[in-house]
Amino acid sequence: MTSYSAEINLSPAAHNNIMYGVSWAAPIAHNDDAIINNCARSDSGDFSQCYIALSADLHFPSGATHLNVRVKSKIWSRDWESGYCLSYLYVLDNNLLNPSNHFEHTELWFDYAERRVIDYATIKVPVVDDKVVFGIGKQITGGCLIEMAFYLEGYDI
């Protein structure tokens, strides 16, 4: 196995390493039993659970057996409202089943003031059938915005 990371900029904000990004602001109640929809759908904000599938050749080099992924989760209040935001990430299999334990969890309560929380999590995940699938759970009340970005930090071949 050969690991590659030397040619990848490991800065937390290296935009050229972003494989995928998503954001939501519409109110949504949390539901662990909700149908898991594709985060790329324009109506993904209407669902408390969604998934992203990162694919070989599109998001990472073909032939990779494992990815080192850094996830940036940013939650912030807007419009000087009160509210609550929750986001969490987990790994799914290619059939959108068997969720793992959450490897990233961010919450923010706010009351009429701007608040911001930025968390980073790094995980090494196996590539199965040229894909890596992540699940995202969320809850939004009040004037809250959730943003997530997935960065490639390295890979094994």
C-alpha positions as CSV (number, residue, x, y, z in Angstrom):
1,M,0.0,0.0,0.0
2,T,1.3,3.5,-0.9
3,S,0.0,6.6,0.8
4,Y,-0.3,10.0,-0.9
5,S,-0.5,13.3,0.9
6,A,2.7,15.2,0.1
7,E,1.3,16.8,-3.1
8,I,-1.9,17.8,-1.3
9,N,-2.1,21.1,0.5
10,L,-3.1,20.2,4.1
11,S,-4.2,23.7,5.1
12,P,-7.7,23.5,6.7
13,A,-9.0,26.0,4.1
14,A,-7.3,24.6,1.0
15,H,-10.2,25.2,-1.4
16,N,-8.5,23.3,-4.2
17,N,-8.9,20.1,-2.0
18,I,-12.6,20.4,-1.6
19,M,-14.4,17.3,-3.0
20,Y,-17.9,18.4,-2.1
21,G,-19.7,21.2,-0.3
22,V,-23.3,21.7,0.8
23,S,-25.3,24.2,2.9
24,W,-28.8,24.6,4.3
25,A,-30.8,27.3,6.0
26,A,-34.5,26.2,5.9
27,P,-36.0,25.1,9.2
28,I,-36.2,21.3,9.5
29,A,-37.0,19.0,12.5
30,H,-34.6,16.2,13.3
31,N,-35.8,12.7,12.6
32,D,-33.4,9.7,12.9
33,D,-35.9,7.5,11.1
34,A,-36.3,9.8,8.1
35,I,-35.7,8.6,4.6
36,I,-32.1,9.3,3.6
37,N,-32.2,11.6,0.5
38,N,-29.4,12.7,-1.8
39,C,-27.8,15.9,-0.5
40,A,-27.3,17.1,-4.1
41,R,-31.0,17.3,-4.6
42,S,-32.4,20.8,-4.7
43,D,-34.9,19.8,-2.0
44,S,-32.4,18.2,0.4
45,G,-33.1,20.9,2.9
46,D,-36.6,19.5,3.3
47,F,-35.2,16.3,4.8
48,S,-33.3,15.8,8.1
49,Q,-31.2,13.0,6.7
50,C,-29.2,13.0,3.5
51,Y,-26.2,11.3,2.0
52,I,-23.3,12.3,-0.3
53,A,-21.5,9.8,-2.4
54,L,-17.9,10.6,-3.4
55,S,-16.8,8.8,-6.5
56,A,-13.4,7.8,-8.0
57,D,-12.3,9.9,-10.9
58,L,-14.8,12.6,-10.0
59,H,-13.9,13.4,-6.4
60,F,-10.7,11.4,-5.8
61,P,-8.1,9.4,-7.8
62,S,-9.1,6.1,-9.3
63,G,-7.5,3.1,-7.6
64,A,-7.6,4.6,-4.1
65,T,-8.3,2.0,-1.4
66,H,-8.7,4.4,1.5
67,L,-9.3,8.2,1.7
68,N,-8.2,10.6,4.4
69,V,-11.1,13.1,4.6
70,R,-11.3,16.3,6.6
71,V,-14.8,17.6,7.1
72,K,-15.4,21.2,8.0
73,S,-18.7,21.8,9.7
74,K,-19.8,25.4,10.2
75,I,-22.9,26.5,11.9
76,W,-23.9,30.1,12.4
77,S,-26.8,32.2,13.5
78,R,-28.1,34.9,11.2
79,D,-30.7,37.6,11.1
80,W,-30.4,38.2,14.9
81,E,-33.0,35.6,15.7
82,S,-33.0,32.9,18.4
83,G,-32.7,29.3,17.5
84,Y,-30.9,26.0,17.5
85,C,-28.8,24.1,14.9
86,L,-27.6,20.5,14.9
87,S,-25.4,18.7,12.4
88,Y,-23.7,15.3,12.5
89,L,-21.9,13.0,10.1
90,Y,-21.6,9.3,9.8
91,V,-20.3,6.7,7.2
92,L,-22.8,4.6,5.3
93,D,-22.3,1.6,3.1
94,N,-23.1,1.9,-0.7
95,N,-26.7,0.7,-0.1
96,L,-27.3,3.6,2.3
97,L,-27.5,1.1,5.2
98,N,-25.5,0.3,8.3
99,P,-24.7,3.8,9.6
100,S,-21.6,4.0,11.7
101,N,-21.4,6.0,14.9
102,H,-21.3,9.8,14.4
103,F,-17.7,10.9,13.8
104,E,-18.6,14.6,13.9
105,H,-21.3,16.3,15.9
106,T,-21.9,20.1,16.2
107,E,-24.7,21.9,18.0
108,L,-25.4,25.6,18.5
109,W,-28.0,27.4,20.6
110,F,-28.2,31.1,20.1
111,D,-30.4,34.0,21.3
112,Y,-30.5,37.2,19.2
113,A,-26.8,37.5,18.6
114,E,-24.4,36.2,16.0
115,R,-22.8,33.0,17.0
116,R,-20.5,30.8,15.0
117,V,-19.1,27.3,15.5
118,I,-16.6,25.7,13.2
119,D,-15.5,22.1,13.8
120,Y,-13.1,19.9,11.9
121,A,-13.1,16.1,11.9
122,T,-10.7,13.9,10.1
123,I,-11.5,10.3,9.2
124,K,-9.8,7.5,7.2
125,V,-12.5,5.6,5.2
126,P,-12.3,2.6,2.9
127,V,-13.2,3.0,-0.7
128,V,-15.8,0.3,-1.7
129,D,-16.8,-0.1,-5.4
130,D,-15.0,3.2,-6.2
131,K,-17.2,5.1,-3.7
132,V,-17.3,6.5,-0.2
133,V,-20.7,7.4,1.2
134,F,-21.4,9.8,4.1
135,G,-24.7,10.4,5.9
136,I,-25.6,13.8,7.3
137,G,-28.2,14.5,9.9
138,K,-29.5,18.0,10.7
139,Q,-32.0,20.1,12.6
140,I,-32.5,23.9,12.0
141,T,-34.7,26.3,13.9
142,G,-34.6,30.1,13.8
143,G,-32.1,31.9,11.7
144,C,-29.4,29.3,11.4
145,L,-27.2,28.2,8.6
146,I,-25.3,24.9,8.3
147,E,-22.4,24.6,5.9
148,M,-20.2,21.5,5.3
149,A,-17.2,20.9,3.1
150,F,-15.3,17.7,2.5
151,Y,-11.6,18.0,1.8
152,L,-9.3,15.3,0.4
153,E,-6.2,15.1,2.7
154,G,-4.7,11.9,1.3
155,Y,-5.3,8.5,0.0
156,D,-3.9,5.0,-0.2
157,I,-3.4,2.9,-3.3
